[in-house]
Amino acid sequence: MVLEIIWFFLWGLLWALFFVTDGFDFGVGTLYPFLGKSDEDRRVMINSIGPLWDGNEVWLITAGGVTFAAFPALYAMMFSSLYTPLMIILFALILKGVSFEFRGHIDNPLWKKIWPVLLVVAVIFLVVSWFDTSLYLNYLKNPALFLVIFIAVAALLGIKIFRVKKYYFKAWFSSALAILACTFFGLIGIFPNMFPSRMDPASSLTAFNASSSPLTLKIMLTVVIIFIPIAIGYQAWAYNLFKGKITSEEMKY
């Protein structure tokens, strides 16, 4: 039972890491029509995440792989009952990446107008698709868990405060903390359910009846302990390598 609980929250952590990192891409796509006043502004926005967006997708692949390996019953149920929305999410992710890469391949005004529109459409689909509603039963049973909500609210306030003071790394850290707290707010709210049944709560898929064998979970836990820190370290190195603002000189290059 302990392994199932550990993997439930590891599964949630991997999704949270995807939301934190790919949130950059969602943010650019959402703000693109409002902040991209000129062609140079739009190029700056795209190039700011150009070297990083595909690396952010690693966490989506990892989270999907963990769903398949650690909770095969959940994976099977999701892709059988939610096939259409999952395909929409998949195609929106593909369209988002293509929009980033294809915009600058042809120097044509119409071409450059089409891809930003498709980028915004893709991001809207993704943001709506990932919207989560959570239950409050676990919080009412243990009010101390409401601390997660206070952390999320404090982090959101921190974003505003640090941005005004131009402490941009602290603002980013607050944003990441807010996303993590909101994700775990949902996880704690639904625990141990992973795919609740509206018709019969007893038929819900949970962390206990949807998981793989204990041996599989033990082997996977060993792999995760070794390789996830390596992936985080590599991504931190990449973010540090491409840190800083995009300048006009770099845009000319």
MILUM-45787 format. One line per field, with one value per residue (C-alpha): residue in one letter; x, y, z. Coordinates in Angstrom, 2 decimals, always signed. Each point is the difference from the previous one (the first is absolute). Layout:
// residues N
type <- [A/...] $
xx <- [X/...] $
yy <- [Y/...] $
zz <- [Z/...] $
***
This chain:
// residues 253
type <- [M/V/L/E/I/I/W/F/F/L/W/G/L/L/W/A/L/F/F/V/T/D/G/F/D/F/G/V/G/T/L/Y/P/F/L/G/K/S/D/E/D/R/R/V/M/I/N/S/I/G/P/L/W/D/G/N/E/V/W/L/I/T/A/G/G/V/T/F/A/A/F/P/A/L/Y/A/M/M/F/S/S/L/Y/T/P/L/M/I/I/L/F/A/L/I/L/K/G/V/S/F/E/F/R/G/H/I/D/N/P/L/W/K/K/I/W/P/V/L/L/V/V/A/V/I/F/L/V/V/S/W/F/D/T/S/L/Y/L/N/Y/L/K/N/P/A/L/F/L/V/I/F/I/A/V/A/A/L/L/G/I/K/I/F/R/V/K/K/Y/Y/F/K/A/W/F/S/S/A/L/A/I/L/A/C/T/F/F/G/L/I/G/I/F/P/N/M/F/P/S/R/M/D/P/A/S/S/L/T/A/F/N/A/S/S/S/P/L/T/L/K/I/M/L/T/V/V/I/I/F/I/P/I/A/I/G/Y/Q/A/W/A/Y/N/L/F/K/G/K/I/T/S/E/E/M/K/Y] $
xx <- [+0.00/+2.91/+1.40/-3.34/-0.19/+3.57/-0.70/-3.28/+1.82/+3.03/-2.43/-1.48/+3.46/+0.96/-3.15/+0.73/+3.52/-1.54/-2.42/+2.86/+2.35/-2.47/-1.80/+2.57/-1.30/-3.63/+0.82/+1.62/-2.89/-2.57/+1.71/+1.14/-2.92/+0.16/+3.74/+1.12/-0.59/+2.72/+1.77/+3.08/-2.10/-1.49/+3.42/+1.34/-2.87/+0.46/+3.80/-0.10/-1.25/+1.36/+2.88/-2.11/-3.56/+0.74/+1.93/-3.05/-1.97/+2.26/-2.06/-3.20/+1.55/+1.30/-3.36/-1.77/+2.52/-0.45/-3.77/+0.44/+2.51/-1.10/-3.78/-0.81/-3.70/-0.26/+1.86/-2.32/-3.12/+1.16/+0.78/-3.18/-2.48/+1.79/+1.49/-1.39/+1.09/+3.42/+0.46/-0.99/+2.64/+2.58/-0.68/-0.03/+3.45/+1.27/-1.49/+1.58/+3.47/-0.43/-1.16/+3.18/+2.27/-1.75/-0.72/+3.46/+0.60/-1.62/+0.30/-3.62/-2.46/-2.93/+2.12/+1.14/-3.59/-1.37/+2.30/-0.51/-3.77/+0.43/+2.30/-2.63/-2.71/+2.20/+0.84/-3.66/-0.92/+2.82/-0.79/-3.68/+0.86/+2.30/-2.52/-0.50/-2.84/+0.70/-1.98/+0.03/-0.88/+3.61/+0.53/-3.10/+1.23/+3.41/-0.11/+3.81/+0.10/-1.41/+3.60/+0.49/-2.57/+1.71/+3.33/-1.59/-1.56/+3.25/+1.93/-2.44/+0.42/+3.77/-0.11/-1.57/+2.29/+3.25/-0.96/-0.65/+3.36/+1.64/+1.21/-0.71/+1.50/-1.96/-3.12/+0.65/+0.59/-3.29/-1.75/+1.48/-0.97/-3.56/-0.35/+1.42/-2.31/-3.07/+0.84/+0.43/-3.16/-1.85/+1.91/-0.70/-3.62/-0.63/+2.30/-0.12/-2.24/+1.65/-3.02/-3.16/-3.22/-3.11/-2.34/+1.48/+2.80/+0.99/+0.92/+2.49/+3.59/+2.27/+3.72/-0.54/-2.13/+1.56/+3.68/+2.51/+1.49/+2.16/+3.10/-0.63/-0.49/+3.23/+2.04/-1.50/+0.65/+3.69/+0.13/-1.78/+2.31/+3.01/-1.15/-2.46/+2.73/+2.17/-2.82/-0.62/+3.72/+0.29/-3.01/+1.34/+3.27/-1.89/-2.06/+3.16/+1.71/-2.80/-0.85/-0.26/-2.04/-0.02/+1.82/-0.31/+3.52/-0.94/-3.12/+2.08/+2.27] $
yy <- [+0.00/+2.34/-0.48/+0.87/+3.23/+0.94/-0.60/+1.91/+3.14/-0.65/-0.27/+3.34/+1.56/-0.93/+1.63/+3.05/+0.25/-0.06/+2.79/+2.07/-0.33/-0.10/+2.87/+2.24/-1.13/+0.39/+3.47/+1.11/-1.37/+1.68/+3.41/-0.09/+1.97/+2.61/+0.62/-0.70/+3.49/-0.15/-2.72/+0.44/-0.35/-3.22/-1.34/+0.80/-1.88/-3.07/-0.02/+0.38/-3.58/-1.27/-2.05/-1.33/-0.84/-3.48/-0.89/+0.95/-2.71/-2.63/+0.23/-0.69/-3.13/-1.03/+0.55/-1.91/-2.84/-0.21/-0.13/-2.96/-1.88/+0.80/+0.23/-2.09/-0.29/+3.80/+0.33/-2.50/+1.69/+3.48/-0.95/-2.00/+2.45/+3.31/-0.78/+3.07/+2.67/-1.65/+0.07/+3.68/+0.67/-1.96/+1.86/+3.34/-0.83/-0.87/+3.18/+2.08/-1.33/+0.34/+3.61/+0.85/-1.50/+0.76/+3.71/+1.18/-2.52/+2.06/+3.77/+0.61/+2.28/-2.42/-2.94/+1.94/+0.87/-3.54/-1.72/+2.43/-0.46/-3.77/+0.35/+1.93/-2.53/-2.91/+1.60/+0.83/-3.66/-1.12/+2.43/-0.97/-3.71/+0.10/+1.92/-2.05/-0.13/-1.62/-1.35/+1.41/-3.11/-0.76/+3.62/+0.00/-3.18/+1.53/+3.84/+0.17/-0.86/+3.45/+1.16/-0.99/+2.63/+2.67/-0.85/+0.38/+3.36/+1.27/-1.06/+1.82/+3.16/-0.50/+0.05/+3.46/+1.37/-1.30/+1.03/+3.57/+0.05/-1.55/-3.05/-2.17/-3.27/+0.26/+0.75/-3.11/-2.08/+1.25/-0.93/-3.50/-0.41/+1.15/-2.58/-2.77/+0.94/+0.14/-3.39/-1.62/+1.70/-2.00/-3.21/+0.20/+0.80/-3.11/-2.46/-2.96/+0.30/+0.35/-0.51/+0.58/-1.68/+2.17/-2.98/-2.11/+1.33/-3.61/-0.41/+2.88/-0.69/+0.79/-0.04/-3.44/-1.88/+1.53/-0.48/-2.53/-2.78/+0.95/-1.35/+2.21/+3.03/-0.75/-0.32/+3.17/+1.89/-0.89/+1.22/+3.24/+0.73/-0.32/+1.65/+2.74/+2.04/-0.38/+1.34/+2.90/+0.78/-0.02/+2.25/+2.40/+0.16/+0.76/+2.73/+1.54/-0.13/+1.92/+2.33/+3.76/+2.27/-0.22/+3.06/+1.75/-1.16/-3.61/+0.42/+1.25/-3.01] $
zz <- [+0.00/+0.74/-3.51/-1.56/+2.03/-0.93/-3.68/+0.11/+1.09/-2.21/-2.91/+1.03/+0.40/-3.56/-1.33/+2.16/-1.46/-3.47/+0.95/+1.48/-2.97/-2.87/+1.70/-1.71/-3.36/+1.08/+1.30/-3.24/-2.03/+2.24/+0.06/-3.62/-1.49/+2.79/+0.41/-3.56/-1.34/-2.65/-1.93/+2.18/+3.17/-1.33/-0.98/+3.47/+1.64/-2.18/+0.25/+3.79/+0.25/-3.33/+1.48/+2.88/-1.02/-1.31/+3.16/+2.02/-1.79/+1.61/+3.17/-1.93/-1.49/+3.43/+1.68/-2.77/+0.25/+3.77/-0.47/-2.36/+2.17/+3.55/-0.53/-3.10/+0.83/+0.15/-3.30/-1.68/+1.35/-1.01/-3.57/-0.44/+1.54/-0.64/-3.39/-1.79/+2.52/+0.38/-3.78/-0.03/+2.67/-2.00/-3.25/+1.87/+1.42/-3.47/-1.45/+2.77/-0.77/-3.75/+0.44/+1.88/-2.63/-3.32/+0.42/-1.08/-2.79/-2.77/-0.30/-0.97/+1.89/-0.35/+1.14/+3.07/+0.88/-0.30/+2.49/+2.90/-0.33/+0.07/+3.02/+1.95/-0.96/+1.11/+3.34/+0.71/-0.56/+2.29/+2.82/-0.04/-0.17/+3.03/+2.16/+3.17/+2.49/+3.36/+2.93/+3.51/+2.01/+0.96/+1.05/+2.18/+1.68/+0.65/+0.02/+0.29/-3.69/-0.79/+0.45/-3.65/-1.01/+2.09/-1.65/-3.44/+0.91/+1.56/-3.09/-2.28/+2.08/-0.14/-3.81/+0.06/+2.69/-1.50/-3.52/+1.11/+1.79/-3.10/+1.91/-3.01/+1.22/+3.25/-2.04/-2.10/+3.12/+1.46/-3.25/+0.07/+3.66/-0.77/-2.77/+2.20/+2.87/-2.26/-1.50/+3.40/+1.22/-2.64/+0.74/+3.72/-0.72/-2.11/+1.86/-0.28/-3.07/-3.38/-2.25/+2.05/-1.07/+0.04/-0.25/+2.80/+2.27/+0.75/-3.68/+0.06/-0.96/+2.93/+0.75/+1.52/-2.54/-3.14/+0.85/-1.28/+2.13/+3.01/-1.77/-3.02/+2.22/+1.89/-3.19/-1.43/+3.23/-0.23/-3.60/+0.88/+2.95/-2.31/-3.21/+1.00/+1.80/-3.12/-2.18/+2.39/+0.09/-3.78/-0.39/+2.64/-1.96/-3.22/+1.68/+1.44/-3.39/-1.70/+2.88/-0.46/-2.23/-3.78/-1.40/-3.37/-0.89/+0.63/-2.10/-2.92/+0.39] $
***
